[in-house]
Amino acid sequence: MNKIERLDRIRQILQADRISSVALLADVLSVSQMTIRRDILALAQEGRVRVVNGVIFDSDSISRHGAGADYDLGEAEGEKTDEKQQIGKHAASLVEPGEIVFIDAGSTTENIVRYIPPSTPLTVICCSLNTILRVRHFSDARVLITGGLYHSSSMMFESPEAVELIGRYRATKAFISASGVRDDLGVTCSNQFEVGVKQSFLKSSLRRILVVDASKFGQVHTNWFANLSDFDTVITDKTLDPEYRELIRKQSIDVQIV
């Protein structure tokens, strides 16, 4: 498929689905994310698409459906690191058919959904647009969306009603992301609006799994939402400091290094 054919195919996908992402388009067209970014930039310069925080909109659909005319070309979605992809792939391998899973917002958690076979029968409860864009292609999944106010910085939806909704359900596994992990100051995130959803996921799940790349260890961010001991499993990458690896194991937490 040459570039002209690829651009036409991207327009067709966006006209059909209204929105997409770099990662999804790269998967569908079997090209690299960098190639898709170049294609999207070319389409955006022609006014054919608009992008905000990694979400790609067809310009004609925006006009037809009233999504707003004030979208600007946002920064292209960042490359997924090898570490996040490996963490996501490993976490996806833990999902069994028939399970009920909570999927937190975040780039690592999006990779979990990316690697779950789309024919897997399961129930997914999610709180972010990037996850929704992926699970909508699942053929045998029951999908629950928390809803609420949309935060473009994290592609997350949140509201008191969302927290209440999560509390009415139970899951076999919750996959939780974080911005910082320390033994003394706990597990933290960057935004206060994330806290309620994360804590509700933790309270309502049988197995609580923290998915973070090794760079998050030793970091602290503004908003505390859990202690490290609140998790049953930590999935991270092989660059994790041996001191933290031993610290996690001493707390009887299953640490899985990928």
C-alpha positions as a Markdown table, in Angstrom:
| # | Residue | x | y | z |
|---|---|---|---|---|
| 1 | Met | 0.0 | 0.0 | 0.0 |
| 2 | Asn | 1.6 | 3.3 | -1.1 |
| 3 | Lys | 1.2 | 6.6 | 0.8 |
| 4 | Ile | -1.8 | 7.9 | -1.3 |
| 5 | Glu | -3.7 | 4.6 | -0.7 |
| 6 | Arg | -2.8 | 4.7 | 3.0 |
| 7 | Leu | -4.1 | 8.3 | 3.4 |
| 8 | Asp | -7.3 | 7.3 | 1.6 |
| 9 | Arg | -7.7 | 4.3 | 3.9 |
| 10 | Ile | -7.1 | 6.4 | 7.0 |
| 11 | Arg | -9.9 | 8.8 | 5.9 |
| 12 | Gln | -12.2 | 5.9 | 5.3 |
| 13 | Ile | -11.5 | 4.5 | 8.8 |
| 14 | Leu | -12.1 | 7.9 | 10.4 |
| 15 | Gln | -15.2 | 8.6 | 8.5 |
| 16 | Ala | -16.6 | 5.3 | 9.6 |
| 17 | Asp | -15.5 | 5.4 | 13.3 |
| 18 | Arg | -15.3 | 9.2 | 13.7 |
| 19 | Ile | -12.3 | 8.9 | 16.0 |
| 20 | Ser | -9.1 | 6.7 | 16.3 |
| 21 | Ser | -5.6 | 6.8 | 17.6 |
| 22 | Val | -2.1 | 6.4 | 16.2 |
| 23 | Ala | -1.6 | 3.0 | 17.8 |
| 24 | Leu | -4.9 | 1.6 | 16.4 |
| 25 | Leu | -4.3 | 2.9 | 12.9 |
| 26 | Ala | -0.8 | 1.5 | 12.9 |
| 27 | Asp | -2.3 | -1.9 | 13.9 |
| 28 | Val | -5.0 | -1.9 | 11.2 |
| 29 | Leu | -2.7 | -0.8 | 8.4 |
| 30 | Ser | 0.3 | -2.9 | 9.6 |
| 31 | Val | 2.8 | 0.0 | 9.5 |
| 32 | Ser | 4.8 | 1.7 | 12.2 |
| 33 | Gln | 3.4 | 4.4 | 14.5 |
| 34 | Met | 5.9 | 6.8 | 13.1 |
| 35 | Thr | 4.5 | 6.3 | 9.6 |
| 36 | Ile | 1.0 | 7.0 | 10.8 |
| 37 | Arg | 2.2 | 10.1 | 12.6 |
| 38 | Arg | 3.6 | 11.4 | 9.3 |
| 39 | Asp | 0.4 | 10.6 | 7.5 |
| 40 | Ile | -1.7 | 12.3 | 10.1 |
| 41 | Leu | 0.4 | 15.4 | 10.0 |
| 42 | Ala | 0.0 | 15.5 | 6.2 |
| 43 | Leu | -3.8 | 15.1 | 6.6 |
| 44 | Ala | -3.9 | 17.7 | 9.4 |
| 45 | Gln | -2.0 | 20.3 | 7.3 |
| 46 | Glu | -4.7 | 19.8 | 4.6 |
| 47 | Gly | -7.4 | 20.3 | 7.2 |
| 48 | Arg | -8.8 | 16.8 | 6.7 |
| 49 | Val | -8.2 | 15.6 | 10.3 |
| 50 | Arg | -7.7 | 17.1 | 13.7 |
| 51 | Val | -5.7 | 15.7 | 16.6 |
| 52 | Val | -5.9 | 16.4 | 20.3 |
| 53 | Asn | -3.9 | 14.4 | 22.9 |
| 54 | Gly | -3.4 | 11.4 | 20.6 |
| 55 | Val | -7.1 | 11.2 | 19.6 |
| 56 | Ile | -7.6 | 11.6 | 15.9 |
| 57 | Phe | -10.9 | 13.1 | 14.5 |
| 58 | Asp | -12.1 | 13.3 | 11.0 |
| 59 | Ser | -12.7 | 17.0 | 10.3 |
| 60 | Asp | -15.9 | 16.4 | 8.3 |
| 61 | Ser | -17.3 | 14.3 | 11.1 |
| 62 | Ile | -16.5 | 17.0 | 13.6 |
| 63 | Ser | -18.5 | 19.5 | 11.6 |
| 64 | Arg | -21.4 | 17.1 | 11.0 |
| 65 | His | -21.7 | 16.0 | 14.6 |
| 66 | Gly | -21.0 | 19.2 | 16.5 |
| 67 | Ala | -17.9 | 18.0 | 18.3 |
| 68 | Gly | -16.6 | 21.5 | 18.3 |
| 69 | Ala | -14.5 | 23.6 | 16.0 |
| 70 | Asp | -11.8 | 24.6 | 18.5 |
| 71 | Tyr | -9.6 | 21.6 | 18.2 |
| 72 | Asp | -6.0 | 22.2 | 17.4 |
| 73 | Leu | -3.3 | 19.9 | 16.2 |
| 74 | Gly | -2.1 | 18.4 | 19.5 |
| 75 | Glu | 1.2 | 16.8 | 20.2 |
| 76 | Ala | 1.5 | 13.5 | 18.5 |
| 77 | Glu | 0.9 | 10.5 | 20.7 |
| 78 | Gly | 4.3 | 9.5 | 22.2 |
| 79 | Glu | 6.0 | 6.4 | 21.3 |
| 80 | Lys | 5.2 | 3.5 | 23.6 |
| 81 | Thr | 8.4 | 2.3 | 25.2 |
| 82 | Asp | 9.5 | -1.3 | 24.8 |
| 83 | Glu | 9.1 | -1.7 | 28.6 |
| 84 | Lys | 5.5 | -0.6 | 28.6 |
| 85 | Gln | 4.7 | -2.9 | 25.7 |
| 86 | Gln | 6.3 | -5.8 | 27.5 |
| 87 | Ile | 4.5 | -5.0 | 30.7 |
| 88 | Gly | 1.2 | -4.7 | 28.9 |
| 89 | Lys | 1.7 | -8.0 | 27.0 |
| 90 | His | 2.6 | -9.9 | 30.1 |
| 91 | Ala | -0.4 | -8.4 | 32.0 |
| 92 | Ala | -2.7 | -9.4 | 29.1 |
| 93 | Ser | -1.5 | -13.0 | 29.4 |
| 94 | Leu | -3.0 | -13.0 | 33.0 |
| 95 | Val | -6.5 | -12.3 | 31.7 |
| 96 | Glu | -8.6 | -15.5 | 31.5 |
| 97 | Pro | -11.7 | -16.0 | 29.5 |
| 98 | Gly | -14.9 | -15.1 | 31.4 |
| 99 | Glu | -13.1 | -12.8 | 33.8 |
| 100 | Ile | -14.3 | -9.3 | 34.9 |
| 101 | Val | -11.4 | -6.8 | 34.7 |
| 102 | Phe | -11.0 | -3.2 | 35.7 |
| 103 | Ile | -8.6 | -1.3 | 33.4 |
| 104 | Asp | -7.2 | 2.0 | 34.7 |
| 105 | Ala | -6.3 | 5.0 | 32.6 |
| 106 | Gly | -2.7 | 5.3 | 31.3 |
| 107 | Ser | -0.4 | 4.3 | 28.4 |
| 108 | Thr | 0.7 | 1.1 | 30.0 |
| 109 | Thr | -2.8 | -0.1 | 30.7 |
| 110 | Glu | -3.7 | 0.7 | 27.1 |
| 111 | Asn | -1.1 | -1.8 | 26.1 |
| 112 | Ile | -2.8 | -4.5 | 28.2 |
| 113 | Val | -5.9 | -4.2 | 26.1 |
| 114 | Arg | -3.8 | -4.1 | 23.0 |
| 115 | Tyr | -2.5 | -7.6 | 23.7 |
| 116 | Ile | -5.8 | -9.3 | 24.9 |
| 117 | Pro | -7.1 | -11.4 | 22.0 |
| 118 | Pro | -10.2 | -9.5 | 20.8 |
| 119 | Ser | -12.3 | -12.7 | 20.7 |
| 120 | Thr | -11.8 | -13.3 | 24.4 |
| 121 | Pro | -15.1 | -13.5 | 26.3 |
| 122 | Leu | -14.9 | -11.1 | 29.3 |
| 123 | Thr | -16.3 | -8.1 | 31.0 |
| 124 | Val | -14.2 | -4.9 | 30.9 |
| 125 | Ile | -14.9 | -1.9 | 33.1 |
| 126 | Cys | -12.8 | 1.1 | 31.9 |
| 127 | Cys | -12.5 | 4.8 | 32.5 |
| 128 | Ser | -10.5 | 6.2 | 29.6 |
| 129 | Leu | -11.0 | 7.0 | 26.0 |
| 130 | Asn | -7.9 | 5.2 | 24.7 |
| 131 | Thr | -9.1 | 2.0 | 26.3 |
| 132 | Ile | -12.6 | 2.4 | 24.9 |
| 133 | Leu | -11.1 | 2.8 | 21.4 |
| 134 | Arg | -9.5 | -0.6 | 21.7 |
| 135 | Val | -12.2 | -2.6 | 23.4 |
| 136 | Arg | -14.8 | -1.5 | 20.9 |
| 137 | His | -13.3 | -4.0 | 18.5 |
| 138 | Phe | -13.7 | -6.9 | 20.9 |
| 139 | Ser | -16.2 | -9.4 | 19.5 |
| 140 | Asp | -17.3 | -11.1 | 22.7 |
| 141 | Ala | -16.8 | -8.6 | 25.5 |
| 142 | Arg | -19.3 | -6.8 | 27.8 |
| 143 | Val | -17.9 | -3.3 | 28.2 |
| 144 | Leu | -18.9 | -0.9 | 30.9 |
| 145 | Ile | -17.7 | 2.7 | 30.7 |
| 146 | Thr | -17.6 | 4.8 | 33.9 |
| 147 | Gly | -18.4 | 8.1 | 32.2 |
| 148 | Gly | -18.2 | 11.6 | 33.7 |
| 149 | Leu | -16.0 | 14.6 | 33.0 |
| 150 | Tyr | -13.4 | 14.0 | 30.3 |
| 151 | His | -9.8 | 15.1 | 31.1 |
| 152 | Ser | -7.8 | 15.4 | 27.9 |
| 153 | Ser | -4.5 | 15.3 | 29.7 |
| 154 | Ser | -5.0 | 11.6 | 30.6 |
| 155 | Met | -7.9 | 10.7 | 28.3 |
| 156 | Met | -9.8 | 9.7 | 31.5 |
| 157 | Phe | -13.4 | 10.2 | 32.6 |
| 158 | Glu | -14.2 | 10.8 | 36.2 |
| 159 | Ser | -17.1 | 11.9 | 38.4 |
| 160 | Pro | -18.6 | 11.0 | 41.8 |
| 161 | Glu | -21.2 | 9.0 | 39.9 |
| 162 | Ala | -18.4 | 7.0 | 38.2 |
| 163 | Val | -16.9 | 6.1 | 41.6 |
| 164 | Glu | -20.3 | 5.0 | 42.8 |
| 165 | Leu | -20.9 | 2.9 | 39.7 |
| 166 | Ile | -17.5 | 1.1 | 40.1 |
| 167 | Gly | -18.4 | 0.4 | 43.7 |
| 168 | Arg | -21.5 | -1.5 | 42.6 |
| 169 | Tyr | -19.5 | -4.0 | 40.6 |
| 170 | Arg | -16.8 | -6.6 | 41.5 |
| 171 | Ala | -13.9 | -7.7 | 39.4 |
| 172 | Thr | -11.5 | -10.6 | 39.4 |
| 173 | Lys | -8.6 | -8.4 | 38.5 |
| 174 | Ala | -7.8 | -4.7 | 38.5 |
| 175 | Phe | -4.9 | -3.4 | 36.5 |
| 176 | Ile | -3.8 | -0.1 | 38.1 |
| 177 | Ser | -1.3 | 2.5 | 36.8 |
| 178 | Ala | 0.7 | 5.0 | 38.8 |
| 179 | Ser | 3.1 | 7.9 | 38.4 |
| 180 | Gly | 5.2 | 7.2 | 41.5 |
| 181 | Val | 5.9 | 4.3 | 43.8 |
| 182 | Arg | 7.7 | 4.5 | 47.1 |
| 183 | Asp | 7.6 | 2.3 | 50.2 |
| 184 | Asp | 7.6 | 5.2 | 52.6 |
| 185 | Leu | 5.2 | 7.6 | 50.7 |
| 186 | Gly | 3.1 | 5.0 | 48.9 |
| 187 | Val | 1.7 | 4.9 | 45.4 |
| 188 | Thr | 0.9 | 8.2 | 43.8 |
| 189 | Cys | -0.6 | 9.8 | 40.7 |
| 190 | Ser | -0.3 | 13.2 | 39.1 |
| 191 | Asn | -3.9 | 14.4 | 39.3 |
| 192 | Gln | -6.4 | 14.5 | 42.2 |
| 193 | Phe | -9.3 | 13.5 | 39.8 |
| 194 | Glu | -7.7 | 10.1 | 39.4 |
| 195 | Val | -7.7 | 9.2 | 43.0 |
| 196 | Gly | -11.4 | 8.2 | 43.5 |
| 197 | Val | -11.6 | 6.0 | 40.5 |
| 198 | Lys | -8.3 | 4.2 | 41.4 |
| 199 | Gln | -9.3 | 3.6 | 45.0 |
| 200 | Ser | -12.7 | 2.3 | 43.9 |
| 201 | Phe | -11.1 | -0.1 | 41.5 |
| 202 | Leu | -8.9 | -1.4 | 44.3 |
| 203 | Lys | -11.7 | -1.8 | 46.8 |
| 204 | Ser | -13.9 | -3.8 | 44.3 |
| 205 | Ser | -11.3 | -6.2 | 42.9 |
| 206 | Leu | -10.3 | -9.7 | 44.0 |
| 207 | Arg | -6.7 | -9.3 | 42.7 |
| 208 | Arg | -5.1 | -5.9 | 42.5 |
| 209 | Ile | -2.2 | -5.6 | 40.0 |
| 210 | Leu | 0.1 | -2.6 | 39.8 |
| 211 | Val | 1.5 | -2.1 | 36.3 |
| 212 | Val | 4.4 | 0.4 | 36.2 |
| 213 | Asp | 7.7 | 0.7 | 34.4 |
| 214 | Ala | 10.8 | 0.7 | 36.6 |
| 215 | Ser | 11.3 | 4.5 | 36.3 |
| 216 | Lys | 8.3 | 5.1 | 38.5 |
| 217 | Phe | 10.0 | 3.5 | 41.5 |
| 218 | Gly | 11.5 | 6.1 | 43.9 |
| 219 | Gln | 9.3 | 8.8 | 42.4 |
| 220 | Val | 6.6 | 10.7 | 44.3 |
| 221 | His | 3.8 | 12.7 | 42.9 |
| 222 | Thr | 1.2 | 14.9 | 44.5 |
| 223 | Asn | -1.7 | 12.6 | 45.0 |
| 224 | Trp | -1.6 | 9.5 | 47.2 |
| 225 | Phe | -4.1 | 6.8 | 46.4 |
| 226 | Ala | -2.7 | 3.5 | 47.9 |
| 227 | Asn | 0.1 | 1.9 | 49.8 |
| 228 | Leu | 2.4 | -0.6 | 48.0 |
| 229 | Ser | 1.1 | -3.3 | 50.3 |
| 230 | Asp | -2.4 | -2.7 | 49.0 |
| 231 | Phe | -1.4 | -4.6 | 45.8 |
| 232 | Asp | -1.2 | -8.4 | 45.3 |
| 233 | Thr | 1.0 | -8.2 | 42.2 |
| 234 | Val | 3.5 | -5.7 | 40.7 |
| 235 | Ile | 4.4 | -6.1 | 37.0 |
| 236 | Thr | 7.4 | -4.1 | 36.0 |
| 237 | Asp | 10.5 | -4.3 | 33.7 |
| 238 | Lys | 13.9 | -5.8 | 34.2 |
| 239 | Thr | 15.6 | -2.4 | 34.9 |
| 240 | Leu | 14.0 | -2.3 | 38.4 |
| 241 | Asp | 16.5 | -1.6 | 41.1 |
| 242 | Pro | 17.4 | -4.8 | 43.0 |
| 243 | Glu | 16.7 | -3.0 | 46.2 |
| 244 | Tyr | 13.1 | -2.3 | 45.2 |
| 245 | Arg | 12.7 | -5.8 | 43.9 |
| 246 | Glu | 13.7 | -7.2 | 47.3 |
| 247 | Leu | 11.5 | -4.6 | 49.2 |
| 248 | Ile | 8.5 | -5.7 | 47.2 |
| 249 | Arg | 9.1 | -9.4 | 47.8 |
| 250 | Lys | 9.5 | -8.8 | 51.6 |
| 251 | Gln | 6.0 | -7.5 | 51.7 |
| 252 | Ser | 4.7 | -10.8 | 50.2 |
| 253 | Ile | 3.8 | -9.1 | 47.0 |
| 254 | Asp | 4.2 | -11.1 | 43.8 |
| 255 | Val | 6.6 | -9.2 | 41.7 |
| 256 | Gln | 6.8 | -10.2 | 38.0 |
| 257 | Ile | 9.7 | -8.8 | 36.0 |
| 258 | Val | 9.4 | -8.7 | 32.2 |
